[in-house]
Amino acid sequence: MDQEMKKQFDLWHEADEYQKIVDAVLAIDEKERDYEAVSQLARAYNNLGRYEEAERLLLSAPQPEDSLWHFRLGYAWFYQERYEEALREFEETLQLFPGDEDALIFAGWCRRS
């Protein structure tokens, strides 16, 4: 994904225009979508409450060394009330990116659920 498209996705994300991200990524030929596009699509699905779609997408393109991949999968599982699985992903996020505030918050919520 080129930097200009990534900047546009970030602007849409900040403006809560998640469906625009979905539409833009789905307009890219599936064979041409790189991991960054898939990751942006999963984030948009999560923010639209389409957690099962985000989960399927993320699991189809595992990225064990990417803290965002683990966070986004944990987020999808958290909102599906799969707290043990979500906690595992948030803990992995923290292993890869120590001090991630959002992962710390979600991990705490998982432990209390």
C-alpha distances in whole Angstrom, upper triangle without the diagonal:
4,7,8,7,7,10,11,11,13,15,16,16,19,20,21,19,17,18,16,13,14,15,12,10,13,13,10,12,13,13,9,8,7,8,6,6,10,11,10,12,15,15,16,18,20,20,22,24,23,23,24,21,19,21,21,17,17,20,19,16,18,17,20,19,17,19,16,17,20,21,19,21,24,23,23,26,28,28,29,32,31,32,33,30,28,30,29,25,26,28,26,23,26,27,23,23,27,28,25,27,25,26,29,30,29,30,34,33,33,36,38,37
4,6,6,6,9,10,11,13,15,16,17,19,20,21,20,19,20,17,14,16,17,13,12,16,15,13,15,16,16,12,11,10,12,10,10,13,14,13,15,18,18,18,21,23,22,24,27,26,26,27,24,22,25,24,21,21,24,22,20,21,20,23,22,19,21,19,19,23,23,21,24,27,26,26,29,31,31,32,35,34,35,36,33,31,33,32,28,28,30,28,25,28,28,25,24,28,29,26,28,27,27,31,32,31,33,36,36,35,38,40,40
4,5,5,6,9,10,10,12,14,15,16,18,20,19,18,20,17,15,17,18,14,14,18,17,15,18,19,19,16,14,13,14,11,11,15,15,13,16,18,17,18,21,22,22,24,26,26,27,28,25,23,25,26,22,22,25,24,21,23,21,24,22,19,20,18,19,23,22,21,24,26,25,26,29,30,30,32,35,34,35,36,33,30,32,31,28,27,30,27,24,27,28,24,23,26,27,24,26,25,26,29,30,29,31,34,34,35,37,39,39
4,5,5,6,9,10,11,12,14,15,17,18,17,17,18,15,13,16,16,13,14,17,16,15,18,20,20,17,15,15,16,13,13,16,16,14,16,19,18,18,21,23,22,23,26,26,27,29,26,24,27,27,23,23,27,26,23,25,23,26,25,22,23,20,22,25,24,23,26,28,27,27,31,31,31,33,36,36,36,37,35,32,34,34,30,30,32,30,27,29,30,27,26,29,29,26,27,26,28,31,31,31,33,36,35,36,39,41,40
4,5,5,6,9,10,11,12,14,15,16,14,14,15,12,10,13,13,9,10,13,13,12,15,16,17,14,12,12,14,10,9,13,13,11,13,16,15,14,18,20,19,20,23,22,24,25,22,20,23,24,20,20,24,23,21,23,21,25,24,20,21,18,19,23,22,20,23,26,24,24,28,29,28,30,33,33,33,35,32,30,32,32,28,28,30,28,25,28,29,26,25,28,28,25,26,25,26,30,30,29,31,34,33,34,37,38,38
4,5,5,6,9,10,10,12,14,15,14,13,15,13,10,13,14,11,11,15,15,14,17,17,18,15,13,12,12,8,8,12,11,9,12,14,13,13,16,18,17,19,22,21,22,24,21,19,21,22,19,18,22,21,19,21,19,22,21,17,18,15,16,20,19,17,20,23,21,22,25,26,26,28,30,30,31,32,29,27,28,28,25,24,27,25,22,24,26,23,21,25,25,21,23,21,23,26,26,26,28,31,30,31,34,35,35
4,5,5,6,9,10,11,12,14,13,14,16,13,11,15,16,13,14,17,17,16,20,21,22,19,17,16,16,12,12,15,14,11,14,17,15,15,18,19,18,20,23,23,24,26,24,21,24,25,22,22,25,25,23,24,22,25,23,20,20,17,19,22,21,19,23,25,23,24,27,28,27,30,32,32,32,34,31,28,30,30,27,26,29,27,24,26,27,24,22,25,25,22,23,22,24,27,27,26,29,31,31,32,35,36,36
4,5,5,6,9,10,11,12,11,11,13,10,9,12,13,10,12,15,15,15,18,20,21,18,16,16,17,13,12,15,15,11,13,16,14,13,17,18,16,18,21,21,23,25,22,20,24,24,21,22,25,25,23,25,23,26,25,22,22,19,20,23,22,20,23,25,23,23,27,27,26,29,31,32,32,34,32,29,31,31,28,27,30,29,25,28,30,27,25,28,27,24,25,23,25,28,28,27,30,32,32,32,36,37,36
4,5,5,6,9,10,10,9,9,10,8,6,10,11,9,10,13,14,14,17,18,20,17,14,14,14,11,10,12,11,8,10,12,10,9,13,14,13,15,18,18,19,21,19,17,20,21,18,18,22,22,20,22,21,23,23,19,19,16,17,20,18,16,19,21,19,20,23,24,23,25,28,28,29,31,28,25,27,28,24,24,27,26,22,25,27,24,23,26,25,22,22,20,22,25,25,24,27,29,28,29,32,33,32
4,5,5,6,9,10,10,10,13,11,9,13,14,13,13,17,17,17,21,21,23,20,17,17,16,12,12,14,12,9,12,14,11,11,14,15,13,15,18,19,20,23,20,18,21,22,20,19,23,23,21,22,21,23,22,18,18,15,17,19,17,16,19,21,18,20,23,23,22,25,27,28,28,30,28,25,26,27,23,22,25,24,21,23,25,22,20,23,22,19,19,18,20,23,22,22,25,27,26,27,31,32,31
4,5,5,6,9,8,10,13,10,10,14,15,13,15,18,18,19,22,23,25,22,20,20,19,16,15,17,16,12,14,16,14,12,16,17,14,16,19,20,22,25,22,20,24,25,22,22,26,26,25,26,25,27,26,22,22,18,20,23,20,19,22,24,21,22,26,25,24,27,29,30,30,33,31,27,29,30,27,25,29,28,24,26,29,26,24,26,25,22,22,20,22,25,24,24,27,29,28,30,33,34,33
4,5,5,6,5,6,9,7,7,10,12,11,13,15,16,17,21,21,24,21,19,19,19,15,14,16,15,11,12,14,12,10,13,14,12,13,16,17,19,22,20,18,21,23,20,21,24,25,23,25,24,27,26,23,22,18,20,22,20,18,21,22,20,20,24,24,22,25,27,28,29,31,29,26,28,29,26,25,28,28,24,27,29,27,25,27,26,23,22,20,23,25,24,24,27,29,28,29,32,33,32
4,5,5,6,6,9,9,8,11,13,13,13,16,17,18,22,22,24,22,19,19,18,14,13,15,13,9,11,12,9,8,11,12,9,11,14,15,17,20,18,16,19,21,18,18,22,23,22,23,22,24,24,20,19,15,17,19,16,14,18,19,16,17,21,20,19,22,24,25,25,28,26,23,25,26,22,21,25,24,21,23,26,24,22,24,23,19,19,16,19,22,21,20,23,25,24,25,28,29,28
4,6,8,9,12,12,11,14,16,16,17,20,21,22,25,25,28,25,22,22,21,17,17,18,16,13,15,16,12,11,15,14,11,13,16,18,19,23,21,19,22,24,22,22,25,26,25,26,25,27,26,22,20,17,19,21,18,17,20,21,18,19,23,22,21,24,26,27,27,29,28,24,26,28,24,23,26,26,22,24,27,25,22,24,22,19,18,16,19,22,20,20,24,25,24,26,29,29,29
4,5,8,11,10,11,14,15,15,17,19,20,22,25,26,28,26,23,24,23,20,18,20,18,15,16,17,14,12,15,15,12,13,16,18,20,23,22,20,23,25,23,23,27,28,27,28,27,29,29,25,24,20,22,24,21,19,22,23,20,21,24,23,22,25,27,29,29,31,30,27,28,30,27,25,29,29,25,27,30,28,26,28,26,23,21,19,22,25,23,23,26,28,26,28,31,31,30
4,6,9,9,10,12,14,15,16,18,19,21,24,24,27,26,22,23,22,19,17,18,17,13,14,14,12,9,12,12,8,9,12,15,16,20,18,17,20,22,21,21,25,25,25,26,26,28,28,24,22,19,20,22,19,17,20,20,17,18,21,20,18,21,23,25,26,29,27,24,26,28,25,23,27,27,24,26,29,27,25,27,25,22,21,18,21,23,21,21,24,25,24,25,29,28,27
4,6,6,7,9,10,11,13,15,16,18,21,22,25,23,20,21,21,18,16,17,16,12,12,14,12,9,11,13,10,9,13,14,17,20,18,17,20,22,20,21,24,25,24,26,26,28,28,25,24,20,21,23,21,18,21,22,19,19,22,22,20,22,25,27,28,30,28,25,28,29,26,25,29,29,26,28,31,29,27,29,28,24,24,21,23,26,24,23,27,28,27,28,31,31,30
4,5,5,6,9,10,11,12,14,16,19,19,22,21,18,19,18,15,13,14,13,10,9,10,9,5,8,9,7,7,10,11,13,16,14,13,17,18,16,17,21,21,21,22,22,25,25,22,21,17,18,20,18,15,17,19,16,15,19,19,17,19,22,24,25,27,25,22,25,26,23,23,26,26,23,26,28,26,25,28,27,23,22,19,21,24,23,21,25,27,25,25,29,29,28
4,5,5,6,8,10,10,12,15,17,18,21,20,17,19,19,17,14,14,14,11,9,12,11,7,8,11,9,8,11,11,14,16,14,13,17,18,16,18,21,21,21,23,24,27,28,24,24,20,20,22,20,17,19,21,18,17,21,21,19,20,24,25,27,29,27,24,27,29,25,25,29,28,26,29,31,29,28,31,30,26,26,23,24,28,26,24,27,29,27,28,31,32,30
4,5,5,6,9,10,10,13,16,17,20,18,16,18,18,16,13,14,15,11,10,13,12,9,11,14,12,11,15,15,17,19,16,16,20,20,18,19,23,22,22,24,24,28,28,24,24,21,21,24,22,19,21,23,21,20,23,24,22,24,27,28,29,32,29,27,30,31,27,27,31,30,27,30,32,30,29,31,31,27,27,24,26,29,28,26,30,32,30,30,34,35,33
4,5,5,6,8,10,11,14,15,18,16,13,14,14,12,9,11,11,7,7,10,9,6,9,12,11,11,14,13,16,17,14,13,17,17,15,16,20,19,18,21,21,24,24,21,21,17,17,20,19,16,18,21,18,17,21,22,20,22,25,26,27,29,27,24,27,28,24,24,28,26,24,27,29,26,25,28,28,24,25,22,23,27,26,24,27,30,28,28,32,33,31
4,6,5,6,8,10,13,13,16,15,12,14,14,13,10,10,11,8,6,9,9,6,7,11,11,10,13,11,14,15,11,11,15,15,12,14,18,17,17,20,20,24,24,21,21,18,17,20,19,15,17,20,18,16,20,21,19,20,24,24,26,28,25,23,27,27,24,24,28,26,24,27,29,27,27,30,29,26,26,23,24,27,27,24,27,30,28,28,32,32,30
4,6,5,6,9,12,13,16,15,13,16,16,15,11,12,14,11,9,12,13,10,11,14,14,13,16,14,17,18,14,15,18,18,15,18,21,19,20,22,23,27,27,24,25,21,21,24,23,19,21,24,21,20,23,25,23,24,27,28,30,32,29,27,30,31,27,28,31,30,28,31,33,30,30,33,33,29,30,27,28,31,30,28,31,34,32,32,35,36,34
4,6,5,7,10,12,15,13,11,13,15,13,9,11,13,10,9,13,13,11,13,16,15,15,18,17,19,20,16,16,19,19,16,18,21,20,19,22,22,26,26,23,24,20,20,23,23,19,21,24,22,21,25,26,25,26,29,30,31,33,30,28,31,31,27,28,31,30,27,30,32,29,29,32,32,28,29,26,28,31,31,29,31,34,33,33,36,37,36
4,5,5,8,9,12,10,8,10,11,10,6,8,10,8,6,10,12,10,11,14,15,15,17,15,17,18,14,13,16,16,12,14,17,16,15,18,19,22,23,20,21,18,17,20,20,17,19,22,20,19,22,24,23,24,27,27,29,30,27,26,28,28,25,26,29,27,25,28,29,27,26,30,30,27,28,25,26,29,29,27,29,32,31,31,34,36,34
4,5,7,8,11,11,9,12,13,13,9,9,12,11,8,11,14,12,12,15,16,15,17,15,17,17,13,13,16,15,12,15,18,16,16,19,20,24,25,22,24,20,19,22,22,19,20,23,22,20,23,25,23,24,27,27,30,31,28,26,30,30,26,28,31,29,27,30,32,29,29,33,33,29,30,28,28,32,31,29,31,34,33,32,35,37,35
4,6,8,11,10,10,13,15,15,11,12,15,13,11,15,17,14,15,19,19,18,21,18,21,21,17,17,20,19,16,18,21,19,19,22,23,27,27,25,26,23,22,25,25,22,23,27,25,23,27,29,27,28,31,31,33,35,32,30,33,33,30,31,34,32,30,33,34,32,32,35,36,32,33,30,31,35,34,32,34,37,36,35,39,40,38
4,6,8,6,6,10,12,12,9,10,14,13,11,15,16,15,16,19,20,20,22,20,21,21,17,17,20,18,15,17,20,17,17,20,21,25,25,23,25,22,20,24,24,21,22,26,25,23,27,29,28,28,32,31,33,34,31,30,33,32,28,30,33,30,28,32,33,30,30,34,34,31,32,30,30,34,34,32,34,37,36,35,39,40,39
4,5,5,7,10,13,14,11,12,15,15,13,16,19,18,18,21,23,22,24,21,23,22,18,18,20,18,15,18,19,16,16,20,21,25,26,24,26,23,22,25,26,23,24,27,27,25,28,30,29,29,33,32,34,35,32,31,34,33,29,31,34,31,30,33,34,31,32,35,36,33,35,32,32,36,36,34,36,39,38,37,40,42,40
4,5,5,9,11,13,10,10,13,14,12,14,17,17,17,20,21,21,22,19,20,19,16,16,17,15,12,14,16,13,13,16,18,22,23,21,24,21,19,22,23,20,21,24,24,22,25,28,27,27,30,29,31,32,28,28,31,30,26,28,31,28,27,31,31,29,29,33,34,31,33,30,30,34,34,32,33,36,35,34,37,39,37
4,6,8,11,13,11,11,15,16,15,17,20,20,20,23,24,24,26,23,23,22,19,18,20,17,14,16,17,14,13,17,18,22,23,21,24,22,20,23,25,22,22,26,26,24,27,30,30,29,33,31,33,34,30,29,32,31,28,30,32,29,28,32,32,29,30,34,35,32,34,32,31,35,36,33,35,38,37,36,39,41,39
4,6,10,11,9,10,14,14,14,16,19,19,19,22,24,24,26,23,24,23,20,19,21,19,15,17,18,15,14,17,18,22,22,20,23,21,19,23,24,22,23,26,26,25,27,30,30,30,33,32,34,34,31,30,32,31,28,30,32,29,27,31,31,28,29,32,34,31,33,31,31,34,35,33,34,38,37,36,39,41,40
4,7,8,6,7,10,11,10,13,15,15,16,19,20,20,22,20,20,20,16,15,17,16,12,13,16,13,11,15,15,19,19,17,20,17,16,20,21,18,19,23,22,21,24,26,26,27,30,29,30,31,27,26,29,28,24,26,28,25,24,27,28,25,25,29,30,27,29,27,27,31,31,29,31,34,33,32,36,38,36
4,5,5,6,9,10,11,13,15,16,17,19,20,21,23,21,21,21,18,16,17,16,13,13,15,13,10,13,12,16,16,14,17,15,14,17,19,17,18,21,21,21,23,26,26,27,29,28,29,30,26,25,27,26,22,24,26,23,21,25,25,22,22,26,28,25,27,25,25,29,30,28,29,32,32,31,34,36,35
4,5,5,6,9,10,10,12,14,15,16,18,20,21,19,18,19,16,14,15,14,11,10,12,11,8,10,9,13,13,11,13,12,10,14,15,13,14,18,18,18,20,23,23,24,26,25,26,26,23,21,24,22,19,20,22,19,18,21,21,18,19,23,24,21,24,22,21,25,26,24,25,29,29,27,30,33,32
4,5,5,6,9,10,11,12,14,15,17,18,20,19,18,19,17,14,16,16,12,11,14,14,11,12,11,14,14,11,13,10,10,14,15,13,15,18,18,18,21,22,23,24,26,25,26,27,23,22,24,23,19,20,22,20,17,20,21,18,18,22,23,20,22,20,20,24,25,23,25,28,28,27,30,32,31
4,5,5,6,9,10,11,12,14,15,16,18,17,17,18,15,13,15,15,11,11,15,13,11,14,13,17,17,14,16,13,12,16,16,14,15,19,18,17,21,23,22,23,26,26,27,28,24,23,25,24,21,22,24,22,20,23,24,21,21,25,26,22,24,22,22,26,26,24,26,29,29,28,31,33,32
4,5,5,6,9,10,10,12,14,15,17,14,14,15,12,9,11,11,7,8,11,10,8,11,11,15,16,13,15,12,10,14,14,11,13,16,16,15,18,20,20,20,23,22,24,25,21,20,23,22,18,20,22,20,18,22,23,20,20,24,25,22,23,21,21,24,25,23,24,27,27,26,29,31,29
4,5,5,6,9,10,11,12,14,15,14,13,14,12,9,11,12,8,7,11,11,9,10,10,13,13,10,11,8,7,11,11,8,10,13,13,13,16,18,18,19,22,21,22,22,19,17,20,19,15,16,19,17,15,18,19,17,17,20,21,18,20,17,17,21,21,19,21,24,24,23,26,28,27
4,5,5,6,9,10,11,12,14,13,14,15,13,10,13,14,11,10,14,14,13,14,14,17,17,13,14,10,10,13,13,10,12,15,14,14,17,18,18,20,22,22,23,25,22,19,22,22,18,18,21,20,17,20,22,19,19,22,22,19,20,17,18,22,22,20,22,25,24,24,27,29,28
4,5,5,6,9,10,10,12,11,11,13,10,8,11,11,8,9,13,13,12,14,15,18,19,16,16,13,12,15,14,11,12,15,14,13,16,18,17,18,21,21,23,24,21,19,22,22,19,20,23,21,19,22,24,22,21,25,25,21,22,19,20,23,23,21,23,26,25,24,28,29,28
4,5,5,6,9,10,11,9,9,10,8,5,8,9,6,7,10,11,11,12,13,16,17,14,14,10,9,11,11,7,9,12,10,9,12,14,14,15,18,17,19,20,17,15,18,18,15,16,19,18,16,20,21,19,19,22,23,19,20,17,17,20,20,18,20,23,21,21,24,26,24
4,5,5,6,9,10,10,9,12,10,7,10,12,10,10,13,15,14,15,14,17,17,14,13,9,9,12,10,7,9,11,9,9,13,14,13,15,18,18,19,21,18,15,18,19,15,15,19,18,15,18,20,19,18,21,20,17,17,14,15,18,18,16,18,21,20,20,23,24,23
4,5,5,6,9,8,10,12,10,8,12,13,11,12,16,16,16,17,18,20,21,17,17,13,13,15,13,10,12,14,12,11,15,16,14,16,19,20,21,23,21,18,21,22,18,19,22,21,19,22,24,22,21,24,24,20,20,17,18,21,20,18,21,24,22,22,26,26,25
4,5,5,6,5,6,9,7,5,9,11,9,11,14,15,15,17,18,20,21,18,18,14,13,15,14,10,11,13,11,9,13,14,12,13,17,17,19,21,19,17,20,21,18,18,22,21,19,23,25,23,23,25,25,21,21,18,18,22,21,18,21,23,21,21,24,25,23
4,5,5,5,5,9,8,6,9,11,11,11,14,16,16,17,17,19,20,17,16,13,12,13,11,8,9,10,7,6,10,11,9,11,14,14,16,18,16,13,17,18,15,15,19,19,17,20,22,21,20,23,22,18,18,15,15,18,17,14,17,19,17,17,21,22,20
4,5,7,8,12,11,9,12,15,14,14,17,19,19,20,20,22,23,19,18,14,15,16,13,10,12,13,10,9,13,13,11,13,16,17,18,21,19,16,19,21,18,17,21,21,19,21,24,23,22,24,23,19,18,14,16,19,17,15,18,20,18,19,22,23,21
4,5,8,11,10,10,13,15,14,15,18,19,20,21,22,24,25,22,21,17,17,18,16,13,14,15,12,11,14,14,11,13,16,18,20,23,21,18,21,23,20,20,24,24,22,25,27,26,25,27,26,23,22,18,19,22,20,18,21,23,21,21,25,25,23
4,5,9,9,9,11,14,14,15,17,19,20,21,22,24,25,22,21,18,17,17,15,12,13,14,10,8,11,11,8,10,13,15,16,20,18,16,19,21,18,19,22,23,21,24,26,26,25,27,26,22,21,18,18,21,19,16,19,21,18,18,22,22,19
4,6,6,6,9,10,11,13,15,16,17,19,20,22,24,21,21,17,16,17,16,12,12,14,11,8,11,12,10,10,14,15,17,20,18,16,19,21,18,19,23,23,21,24,27,26,25,28,27,24,23,20,20,23,21,18,21,23,20,20,23,24,21
4,5,5,6,9,10,10,12,14,16,16,18,19,22,19,18,15,14,14,13,10,9,10,8,5,7,9,7,7,11,11,14,16,14,12,16,17,15,16,19,19,18,21,23,23,23,25,25,21,21,18,17,20,19,15,18,20,18,16,20,21,18
4,5,5,6,9,10,11,12,15,15,18,19,22,20,20,17,15,15,15,12,10,12,11,7,8,11,10,8,12,12,15,16,14,13,17,18,16,18,21,20,20,23,25,24,25,27,27,24,24,21,20,23,22,18,20,22,20,18,22,23,20
4,5,5,6,9,10,11,13,15,17,19,21,19,19,17,14,15,15,12,11,13,12,9,11,14,12,11,15,15,18,19,17,16,19,20,17,19,22,21,20,24,26,24,25,28,28,24,25,21,21,24,23,20,22,25,23,21,25,26,23
4,6,5,6,9,10,11,12,14,16,18,16,16,13,11,12,12,8,7,10,9,7,9,12,11,11,14,14,16,18,15,13,17,17,14,16,19,18,17,20,22,21,21,24,24,21,21,18,17,21,20,17,19,22,20,19,22,24,22
4,5,5,6,9,10,11,13,14,17,15,15,13,10,11,11,8,6,9,9,6,7,11,11,10,13,12,14,15,12,11,15,14,12,14,17,16,16,19,21,20,21,23,24,21,22,18,17,20,20,17,18,21,19,17,21,22,20
4,6,5,6,9,10,13,15,18,17,18,16,12,13,14,11,9,12,13,10,11,14,14,13,16,15,17,18,14,15,18,17,15,18,20,19,19,22,23,22,23,26,27,24,25,22,21,24,24,21,21,25,23,21,24,26,23
4,6,5,7,9,12,14,17,15,16,14,11,13,14,11,9,13,13,11,13,16,16,15,18,17,19,20,16,16,19,18,16,18,21,19,18,22,23,21,22,25,26,23,24,21,20,24,24,21,22,25,24,22,26,28,25
4,5,5,6,8,11,13,11,12,10,7,9,11,8,7,10,11,10,11,14,15,15,17,16,17,18,14,13,16,15,12,15,17,15,14,18,19,17,19,22,23,20,22,19,17,21,21,18,19,23,22,20,23,25,24
4,5,5,9,11,14,13,14,13,9,10,13,11,8,11,13,11,12,15,16,15,18,15,17,17,13,13,16,15,12,15,17,15,16,19,19,18,20,23,25,22,24,21,19,22,23,20,20,24,23,21,23,26,24
4,6,10,12,15,14,16,15,11,13,16,13,11,15,16,14,15,19,19,18,21,19,21,21,17,17,20,18,16,19,21,18,18,22,22,21,23,26,27,25,27,24,22,26,26,23,24,27,27,24,27,30,27
4,6,10,12,11,14,13,9,12,14,12,11,15,16,15,16,19,20,20,22,20,22,21,18,18,20,18,15,18,20,17,17,20,20,18,20,23,25,22,25,23,21,24,26,23,23,27,26,24,27,30,28
4,6,9,9,11,11,8,9,12,12,10,13,15,14,15,18,20,19,21,19,20,19,15,15,17,15,12,15,16,13,14,17,17,15,17,20,23,20,23,21,19,22,24,21,21,24,25,22,25,28,26
4,6,5,8,9,6,8,11,11,11,13,15,16,16,19,21,21,23,20,21,20,16,16,17,15,12,14,15,12,12,15,14,12,14,17,20,18,21,19,17,20,22,20,20,24,24,22,25,28,27
4,6,8,10,8,7,11,12,11,13,16,16,16,19,21,21,22,20,19,18,15,15,15,13,10,13,13,9,10,13,11,9,13,15,18,17,20,19,16,19,21,19,18,22,23,21,23,26,25
4,6,9,8,9,12,13,13,15,17,18,19,20,23,24,25,22,22,20,17,17,17,14,12,13,13,9,9,12,10,7,10,13,16,15,19,18,16,18,21,20,19,22,24,22,24,27,27
4,5,5,7,9,10,11,13,14,16,17,18,21,22,23,21,20,20,17,16,16,14,11,12,13,9,8,11,10,7,9,13,15,13,16,15,13,17,19,17,17,21,22,21,23,26,26
4,5,5,6,9,10,10,12,14,15,16,18,20,21,19,18,18,15,13,13,12,9,9,10,7,5,8,8,6,6,10,12,9,13,12,10,13,15,14,14,17,19,18,20,23,23
4,5,5,6,8,10,10,12,14,15,16,18,20,18,18,18,16,13,14,14,10,10,12,10,7,10,12,9,9,12,13,10,13,11,10,13,15,14,14,18,18,18,20,23,22
4,5,5,6,9,10,11,12,14,16,17,18,17,17,17,14,12,14,13,9,10,12,10,8,12,13,11,12,15,16,13,16,14,12,16,17,15,15,19,19,18,20,23,22
4,6,5,6,8,10,11,12,14,15,16,14,14,14,11,9,10,9,5,7,9,7,6,9,10,9,10,13,14,12,14,12,10,13,15,12,12,16,16,15,17,20,19
4,5,5,6,9,10,10,12,14,15,14,13,14,11,8,10,10,6,6,9,8,6,9,11,10,10,12,13,10,11,9,7,10,11,9,10,14,14,13,16,18,18
4,5,5,6,9,10,11,13,14,13,14,15,12,9,12,12,9,9,12,11,9,13,15,14,14,16,16,13,14,11,10,14,14,11,13,16,15,14,18,20,19
4,5,5,6,8,10,11,12,11,11,12,9,7,10,10,7,9,12,11,10,13,15,14,15,17,18,15,16,13,11,15,15,12,13,16,15,14,17,19,17
4,5,5,6,9,10,10,9,8,9,7,4,7,8,5,6,9,9,9,12,14,14,14,16,16,13,14,11,9,12,12,9,9,12,12,10,13,15,14
4,5,5,6,9,10,10,10,12,10,7,9,11,9,8,12,13,11,14,16,16,16,17,17,14,14,10,9,12,11,8,10,13,11,10,14,15,14
4,6,6,6,9,9,10,12,10,8,11,12,10,11,15,15,14,17,19,19,19,21,20,17,17,14,13,16,15,11,13,16,14,12,16,17,15
4,5,5,6,5,7,9,7,5,9,10,9,10,13,14,14,17,18,19,19,21,21,18,18,15,13,15,15,11,12,14,12,10,14,15,13
4,5,5,5,5,9,8,5,8,11,10,10,13,14,14,16,18,19,19,20,19,17,16,13,11,13,12,8,9,11,9,7,11,12,10
4,5,7,8,12,11,9,12,14,13,13,16,18,17,19,22,22,22,23,22,19,18,14,14,16,14,11,13,14,11,10,14,14,11
4,5,8,11,10,9,12,14,14,15,18,19,19,21,23,24,24,25,25,22,21,18,17,19,17,13,15,16,13,12,15,15,12
4,5,9,9,8,11,13,14,14,17,18,18,20,23,24,24,24,24,21,21,17,16,17,16,12,13,14,11,9,12,12,9
4,6,6,6,9,10,11,12,14,16,17,19,20,21,22,23,23,21,20,17,15,17,16,12,12,14,12,9,11,13,10
4,5,5,6,9,10,10,12,14,15,16,18,20,20,20,20,18,18,15,13,14,13,10,9,10,9,5,8,9,7
4,5,5,6,9,10,11,13,14,15,17,19,20,20,20,19,19,17,14,15,15,12,10,12,11,7,8,11,9
4,5,5,7,9,10,11,13,15,16,17,18,19,20,18,19,16,13,15,15,12,11,13,13,9,11,14,12
4,5,5,6,9,10,10,12,14,15,16,17,17,15,15,13,10,12,12,8,8,11,10,7,10,12,11
4,5,5,6,8,10,10,12,14,15,15,15,14,14,12,9,10,11,8,5,8,9,6,7,11,10
4,6,5,6,9,10,11,13,14,14,16,15,16,14,11,12,13,11,8,12,13,9,11,14,14
4,5,5,6,9,10,11,12,13,14,13,14,12,9,11,13,10,9,12,13,11,13,16,15
4,5,5,6,9,10,10,11,11,9,11,9,5,7,9,7,6,10,11,9,11,14,14
4,5,5,6,9,10,9,11,10,12,11,7,8,11,10,7,10,12,11,11,15,15
4,5,5,6,8,9,12,11,13,13,9,11,14,12,10,14,16,14,15,18,19
4,5,5,6,8,9,8,10,10,7,9,12,11,10,13,15,14,15,19,19
4,5,5,5,6,6,9,10,7,7,11,11,9,12,15,14,15,18,19
4,6,6,9,10,13,13,10,11,15,14,12,15,18,17,17,20,22
4,6,10,9,13,14,11,13,16,16,14,17,20,19,20,23,24
4,6,6,10,11,9,11,14,14,14,16,19,18,19,22,23
4,6,9,11,9,9,13,14,13,15,18,18,18,21,23
4,6,9,8,7,10,12,12,13,16,17,17,20,22
4,6,5,6,9,10,11,12,15,15,17,19,20
4,5,5,6,9,10,11,13,14,16,17,19
4,5,5,6,8,10,11,12,14,16,17
4,5,5,6,8,10,10,12,14,15
4,6,5,6,9,10,11,13,14
4,5,5,6,9,10,11,13
4,5,5,6,9,10,10
4,5,5,6,9,10
4,5,5,6,9
4,5,5,6
4,5,5
4,6
4
